[in-house]
């Protein structure tokens, strides 16, 4: 991996980008919402990957049945998974795909934006911790998006 893919940022600095990425967002679908975007992102990051088919937005419904690595990871918060160098690459791919699907589903703008932040965080984590690119986006496109 080229050193310039993360521009020398540490995992902690990349994590800070998660919060910065949603600062200033406005909930266009619910302008009167009193919940700031960073709280919505924090809620999502402190949640766990839903692997129960009875739960709306669960992984099996969205992405087919998850692998053993993903099932094992379901006991950890999304934040813990994204910031842990030992998280399996399959889990990062699943987080990316799950967040992408949540962002596509619609709903409040702040929830879609938070899902998009998690999508890019999973891509960044795979690059930083596994030296693997889990997206077809070019490095230039990723740079623009970050």
Buried (B, 14 or more C-beta within 10 A) or exposed (E): EEEEBBEEBEBEEBBEBBBEBBEEBEBEEBEEBEEBBBEBBBEBBEEEBBBEEEEEEBBBBBBEEBBEBBBEBBEBBBBBBBBBEEBBBBBBBBBBBBBBBBBEEEEBBBBBBBBBBBBBBBBBBBBBBBEBBBBEBEEEEBEEEB
